[in-house]
Amino acid sequence: MFLDWRDELALKSKRQADYALTILGTVLGWAKERGKITVNPCERIGRVYNGTRVDFVWSIEDESAFLRSAPPHLHLPLLLALWTGQRQGDLLRLTWNAYNGSEIRLRQSKSIGRHRRLVNVVIPVGAPLKAALDEAAKNKRSPIVLLNSDGRPWTEDGFRTSFNKARNKAGVVGLTFNDLRGTAVTRLALEGASEAQIVSITGHALNDVHSILDAHYLHRDPELARAAIHKLELGYAKRLAGTKTGTDSSK
């Protein structure tokens, strides 16, 4: 009955169908906790809307186009996101005290269900980001790192609007600032970083990073396949050379 009702709503809007089912599930959950009913039939009903954006990754060309076109005060937010893999809100709250010249010590505010918990991450700063941060530090106008064109801290809505305008002007299509977080995960993995290493930088849960890479990124990237075949070629050549000389060159 509930599935039929949800599916009928989904014909008009999958997102609204899931939202309606969530509300109903909350009400039935309340009734179950108080002994009014014994079973909540909505507990195991899956969603019909998949709002994930993990397929959307900024390419090097997208990054370059944005940096060529966007105003200077939007360059640092892009680089921070690409080199730290942090959420927009945490980056907009970032203070200069968090940067010591070689590392960023950041406290993430992470939502877990109805609760929020703080996650501390220590992020070594790569050379391109360090250059941008050190240049910006010469003209500090606020304890907050990222400022708008008036030299004031951003509001989330104001930043999103300005960033999207600059992105559109640069001709970058179908990508958002939030997609930079997944892009950072992807780039780290493609350069050989382990899932544990990625987690230590981005603050994702280990299972989340594994799911992101396994389900959406790595099997689609041809560079990873080329790197794997190159490693296979090198290993095969070493073993072949070893058989010709009577030794196992793999040892």
C-alpha positions as CSV (number, residue, x, y, z in Angstrom):
1,M,0.0,0.0,0.0
2,F,2.7,2.5,1.0
3,L,4.8,1.6,-2.0
4,D,1.9,2.1,-4.4
5,W,1.3,5.5,-2.8
6,R,4.9,6.5,-3.0
7,D,5.2,5.4,-6.6
8,E,2.1,7.3,-7.6
9,L,3.6,10.5,-6.0
10,A,6.9,9.8,-7.8
11,L,5.2,10.1,-11.2
12,K,5.1,13.8,-10.5
13,S,8.2,14.3,-8.4
14,K,10.6,11.6,-7.0
15,R,12.0,14.0,-4.5
16,Q,8.6,15.0,-3.1
17,A,7.6,11.3,-3.0
18,D,10.6,10.5,-0.8
19,Y,9.9,13.5,1.4
20,A,6.3,12.5,1.9
21,L,7.4,9.0,2.8
22,T,10.0,10.3,5.2
23,I,7.4,12.4,7.0
24,L,5.0,9.4,7.2
25,G,7.8,7.2,8.5
26,T,8.6,9.8,11.2
27,V,5.0,9.8,12.4
28,L,4.8,6.0,12.4
29,G,8.1,5.8,14.2
30,W,6.7,8.1,16.9
31,A,3.7,5.8,17.2
32,K,5.8,2.7,17.4
33,E,8.0,4.2,20.2
34,R,4.9,4.8,22.2
35,G,3.4,1.4,21.7
36,K,0.5,2.6,19.4
37,I,1.7,0.2,16.6
38,T,4.1,-2.7,16.6
39,V,5.6,-2.2,13.2
40,N,6.7,0.8,11.1
41,P,6.1,-0.3,7.5
42,C,8.1,2.7,6.2
43,E,11.4,1.6,7.8
44,R,12.6,-0.6,5.0
45,I,11.2,1.3,2.0
46,G,14.0,2.7,-0.2
47,R,14.2,6.0,-1.9
48,V,13.3,6.6,-5.5
49,Y,15.2,9.8,-6.0
50,N,19.0,9.7,-6.3
51,G,20.3,13.2,-5.7
52,T,24.0,12.3,-5.5
53,R,26.4,14.4,-7.6
54,V,29.4,12.1,-7.3
55,D,29.5,11.7,-11.1
56,F,30.4,15.4,-11.4
57,V,34.1,16.0,-11.3
58,W,36.0,19.2,-12.2
59,S,38.6,18.6,-14.8
60,I,42.0,20.4,-15.0
61,E,40.5,22.3,-18.0
62,D,37.5,23.4,-16.0
63,E,39.8,24.6,-13.2
64,S,42.0,26.5,-15.6
65,A,39.0,28.1,-17.3
66,F,37.6,29.3,-14.0
67,L,40.9,30.7,-12.8
68,R,41.4,32.6,-16.1
69,S,37.9,34.1,-16.1
70,A,36.8,34.5,-12.4
71,P,37.7,37.6,-10.3
72,P,40.7,37.1,-8.0
73,H,38.8,36.9,-4.8
74,L,37.2,33.7,-6.0
75,H,40.5,32.0,-6.9
76,L,41.4,31.1,-3.3
77,P,38.0,29.4,-2.5
78,L,38.5,27.1,-5.6
79,L,42.0,26.2,-4.7
80,L,41.1,25.6,-1.0
81,A,38.3,23.2,-2.0
82,L,40.5,21.3,-4.6
83,W,43.4,20.9,-2.2
84,T,41.6,20.2,1.0
85,G,38.4,18.5,0.0
86,Q,36.4,20.5,2.6
87,R,32.8,21.6,2.5
88,Q,31.8,25.1,1.5
89,G,30.5,26.0,5.0
90,D,33.7,24.9,6.7
91,L,35.9,26.8,4.2
92,L,33.8,30.0,4.6
93,R,34.4,29.8,8.4
94,L,38.1,29.1,8.0
95,T,40.3,31.6,10.0
96,W,43.9,32.6,9.6
97,N,44.7,31.0,12.9
98,A,44.0,27.6,11.4
99,Y,46.9,28.1,8.9
100,N,50.5,27.9,10.2
101,G,52.3,28.2,6.9
102,S,52.5,24.4,6.2
103,E,49.3,22.9,7.5
104,I,45.6,23.8,7.9
105,R,44.0,22.6,11.2
106,L,40.3,22.6,10.6
107,R,37.3,21.6,12.7
108,Q,34.6,20.3,10.6
109,S,30.9,20.6,11.6
110,K,29.4,17.4,10.4
111,S,25.7,16.4,10.5
112,I,24.9,12.9,11.6
113,G,21.1,12.4,11.6
114,R,19.7,15.1,13.8
115,H,23.0,15.7,15.6
116,R,26.1,17.5,14.7
117,R,29.6,16.5,15.7
118,L,33.0,18.1,15.3
119,V,35.7,16.4,13.4
120,N,39.3,17.7,13.5
121,V,41.5,17.4,10.4
122,V,45.1,18.4,9.8
123,I,45.8,19.1,6.2
124,P,49.3,19.5,4.7
125,V,49.2,22.4,2.3
126,G,50.2,21.7,-1.3
127,A,52.5,24.1,-3.1
128,P,49.8,25.8,-5.3
129,L,47.5,26.4,-2.3
130,K,50.4,27.6,-0.2
131,A,51.4,30.2,-2.7
132,A,47.8,31.5,-2.9
133,L,47.4,31.5,0.9
134,D,50.7,33.2,1.5
135,E,49.9,35.9,-1.0
136,A,46.5,36.5,0.5
137,A,48.0,36.6,4.0
138,K,50.1,39.7,3.0
139,N,46.9,41.7,2.9
140,K,44.7,40.3,5.7
141,R,41.6,42.4,6.3
142,S,39.8,40.0,8.6
143,P,40.4,37.0,10.9
144,I,38.4,35.1,8.2
145,V,40.4,33.8,5.2
146,L,37.8,34.0,2.5
147,L,36.3,37.4,1.9
148,N,34.0,38.9,-0.8
149,S,34.9,41.8,-3.1
150,D,34.0,44.3,-0.3
151,G,36.5,42.6,2.1
152,R,33.8,41.1,4.3
153,P,33.1,37.4,5.2
154,W,30.8,35.7,2.8
155,T,27.3,34.5,3.6
156,E,26.6,31.1,2.2
157,D,24.0,32.3,-0.2
158,G,26.1,35.3,-1.3
159,F,29.1,33.0,-2.0
160,R,27.0,30.5,-3.9
161,T,25.5,33.2,-6.1
162,S,28.8,34.9,-6.9
163,F,30.6,31.6,-7.5
164,N,27.9,30.3,-9.8
165,K,28.0,33.5,-11.8
166,A,31.8,33.3,-12.2
167,R,31.5,29.6,-13.1
168,N,28.9,30.3,-15.8
169,K,31.0,33.1,-17.3
170,A,34.0,30.7,-17.4
171,G,31.9,28.3,-19.5
172,V,32.1,25.5,-16.9
173,V,28.8,23.6,-17.3
174,G,26.9,21.4,-14.9
175,L,29.4,21.7,-12.0
176,T,29.0,23.3,-8.5
177,F,31.3,24.3,-5.8
178,N,30.2,21.2,-3.8
179,D,31.5,19.0,-6.6
180,L,35.0,20.1,-5.7
181,R,34.9,18.0,-2.6
182,G,34.4,14.8,-4.7
183,T,36.9,16.1,-7.2
184,A,39.6,16.3,-4.4
185,V,38.9,12.7,-3.4
186,T,39.2,11.6,-7.1
187,R,42.5,13.5,-7.7
188,L,44.0,12.1,-4.5
189,A,43.1,8.5,-5.5
190,L,44.3,8.9,-9.0
191,E,47.7,10.0,-7.7
192,G,47.9,6.8,-5.6
193,A,46.7,8.0,-2.2
194,S,45.1,5.2,-0.1
195,E,41.6,5.5,1.2
196,A,42.9,6.0,4.7
197,Q,45.2,8.8,3.5
198,I,42.2,10.5,1.7
199,V,40.1,10.3,4.8
200,S,42.8,11.9,6.9
201,I,42.6,15.0,4.6
202,T,38.9,15.3,3.7
203,G,37.4,14.0,6.9
204,H,35.0,11.6,5.1
205,A,34.1,8.4,6.8
206,L,36.2,5.6,5.5
207,N,33.2,3.7,4.1
208,D,32.0,6.9,2.3
209,V,35.3,7.3,0.5
210,H,35.3,3.6,-0.4
211,S,31.8,3.9,-1.8
212,I,32.5,7.1,-3.7
213,L,35.6,5.6,-5.4
214,D,34.2,2.2,-6.0
215,A,30.8,3.1,-7.3
216,H,31.3,6.4,-9.2
217,Y,34.8,7.5,-10.0
218,L,37.8,5.2,-10.4
219,H,36.4,2.6,-12.8
220,R,35.4,5.4,-15.2
221,D,38.8,7.2,-15.3
222,P,41.0,6.1,-18.2
223,E,44.1,7.4,-16.5
224,L,43.7,4.8,-13.8
225,A,43.5,2.1,-16.4
226,R,46.6,3.4,-18.3
227,A,48.5,3.5,-15.0
228,A,47.5,0.0,-14.2
229,I,48.6,-1.4,-17.6
230,H,51.9,0.6,-17.3
231,K,52.6,-1.1,-14.0
232,L,51.7,-4.5,-15.6
233,E,54.1,-3.8,-18.5
234,L,56.9,-3.0,-16.2
235,G,56.3,-6.0,-14.0
236,Y,56.0,-8.3,-17.0
237,A,59.2,-7.0,-18.5
238,K,61.1,-7.6,-15.3
239,R,59.8,-11.2,-15.0
240,L,60.6,-11.8,-18.7
241,A,64.1,-10.6,-18.2
242,G,64.5,-12.8,-15.2
243,T,63.5,-15.9,-17.1
244,K,66.1,-15.2,-19.8
245,T,68.9,-14.8,-17.2
246,G,67.7,-17.7,-15.0
247,T,66.8,-15.4,-12.1
248,D,63.5,-14.1,-10.7
249,S,63.9,-10.3,-11.1
250,S,60.7,-9.7,-9.2
251,K,62.4,-10.5,-5.9
